[in-house]
Each structure stands twice: as structure tokens, then as C-alpha cells.
Amino acid sequence: MSKIKTHVNKGDTVKVITGNNKGKEGTVLSVNAKKGTVIVGGARTVTKATRKSEQNPDGGLLPQDAPIHISNVKKLG
């Protein structure tokens, strides 16, 4: 089992360099090297519909961070 190398890791501060979210900065929450995506906190937020559950008794529309392709972010510092 080999590890796929990426230029960013969890906890790094990155800047989005292209796309609709260009210029936004945030911290990497997770990296999926196999798919080539990263989740950056606050950079790309989508609204997701959720059902009622024990953890979320109201349900409804909740904001959630969505993945960005790893080539669209630049590591800062």
C-alpha cells in the first residue's frame, strides 16, 4: 500500500487560486489524495438538506463545507 503525495496536508493554511471561490483562505480540514480533493474550512460552503434525527431534531437546510480540487489551492507560508 503506497501513500499518494500531495502538496497540502491537514491543518495547512491555503488560498483558493481559481474558480468561483477565488481568493478565499482557510485551513485544510481533510485531504482525499485518491480523489484529488481537499476540504477547506469556509472556502466553499454548500447548503445540504437533512432529515430529522436524534443529532439534528429540527432537520432542514444546513451549511456544509464541500470539497475543492487539490490543483485549485495554493499553500500559504
Stockholm file with secondary structure:
# STOCKHOLM 1.0

chainA/1-77         MSKIKTHVNKGDTVKVITGNNKGKEGTVLSVNAKKGTVIVGGARTVTKATRKSEQNPDGGLLPQDAPIHISNVKKLG
#=GR chainA/1-77 SS CCCCCCSCCTTCEEEECSSTTTTCEEEEEEEETTTTEEEETTTSEEEEEECCCSSCSSCEEEEEECEEEGGGEEECC
#=GC SS_cons        CCCCCCSCCTTCEEEECSSTTTTCEEEEEEEETTTTEEEETTTSEEEEEECCCSSCSSCEEEEEECEEEGGGEEECC
//
